[in-house]
Amino acid sequence: MDKKYNDLIGDMIKKNNYEYEKDLPGKGKPLPKDYMEKDTLQHFQKIAKDAGFLPPWLKLQKEISALIQTAETERDIKIINKKIKKYNGICPTPMQRSLVSLDHLEKAKNIW
């Protein structure tokens, strides 16, 4: 039994895909040679870097570094350590950092 129905969403997707495909720059042209030389991850990383994309953990790393450079009080250190804990939870394992203290602030400034 074949039911007939209006697939409004499906029709819109088909229409938009057709219109989008005809305006793609480079359509019908060969891919650049370096496209096939790299693996998919390297290719993605290059595209992301060229577009100015930073992973959230790198953004947080830069923020922590700036905070450490201006930290003066225990309250500042508590805020920084809270951000370091968040950073350690989202960054690759080898990039994890230890918490900072007011006593070792100068060392932390050099590390971060």
C-alpha positions in Angstrom: 0.0 0.0 0.0 1.6 3.2 -1.2 0.8 6.4 0.8 1.2 9.7 -0.9 2.1 12.7 1.2 3.7 16.1 0.9 7.4 16.0 1.9 7.9 19.7 2.4 11.2 19.4 4.2 12.6 16.9 1.7 11.5 19.1 -1.3 13.2 22.1 0.3 16.4 20.1 0.8 16.5 18.9 -2.7 15.9 22.4 -4.1 18.5 24.0 -1.9 21.1 21.3 -2.7 20.6 21.8 -6.4 20.9 25.6 -6.1 23.9 25.4 -3.8 25.8 22.9 -6.1 25.5 25.0 -9.2 27.3 28.0 -7.5 30.2 26.1 -5.9 33.5 27.7 -6.8 35.8 25.1 -8.4 33.0 22.8 -9.5 34.2 20.6 -12.3 37.8 21.5 -11.7 40.4 18.9 -10.5 41.3 18.8 -6.8 44.7 20.4 -5.9 47.6 17.9 -5.8 48.2 18.4 -2.1 44.6 17.4 -1.3 45.4 13.7 -1.9 48.9 13.8 -0.3 47.7 14.4 3.2 45.5 12.4 5.4 42.0 13.6 6.3 43.0 14.9 9.7 45.9 17.0 8.4 43.7 18.4 5.7 41.0 19.4 8.2 43.6 21.0 10.5 45.0 23.0 7.6 41.5 24.2 6.6 40.6 25.0 10.2 43.9 26.9 10.8 43.5 28.9 7.6 39.9 29.8 8.7 41.2 31.1 12.1 39.6 28.3 14.1 41.0 27.5 17.5 39.8 24.5 19.6 38.2 25.5 22.8 41.1 24.3 24.9 43.5 26.5 23.0 41.3 29.5 23.6 41.2 28.7 27.3 44.9 28.2 27.3 45.5 31.7 26.0 43.0 33.1 28.5 44.7 31.4 31.4 48.1 32.6 30.2 46.8 36.2 30.2 45.3 35.8 33.7 48.5 34.4 35.1 50.5 37.4 33.7 48.3 39.8 35.7 47.6 37.7 38.8 48.4 39.2 42.2 46.1 37.9 44.8 44.8 34.5 46.1 41.5 35.3 44.6 43.1 35.6 41.2 44.8 32.2 41.8 41.5 30.6 42.7 40.0 31.8 39.4 43.0 30.7 37.4 43.0 27.2 39.0 39.3 26.8 38.3 40.1 27.5 34.6 43.1 25.2 34.7 40.8 22.3 35.9 38.4 23.0 33.1 41.3 23.2 30.6 42.7 19.8 31.8 39.3 18.3 31.3 39.1 19.3 27.6 42.7 19.4 26.3 44.8 16.4 25.1 46.4 14.5 28.0 50.0 15.5 27.2 49.0 19.2 27.3 47.5 19.1 30.8 49.0 21.5 33.3 49.3 21.5 37.1 47.5 24.1 39.3 49.4 27.3 40.2 50.0 28.9 43.6 50.9 32.4 44.6 54.3 31.2 45.8 55.2 29.7 42.3 53.6 32.4 40.2 56.8 33.5 38.5 57.5 29.9 37.4 53.9 29.6 36.1 54.3 32.8 34.1 57.3 31.2 32.3 55.5 27.8 31.7 52.2 29.3 30.4 
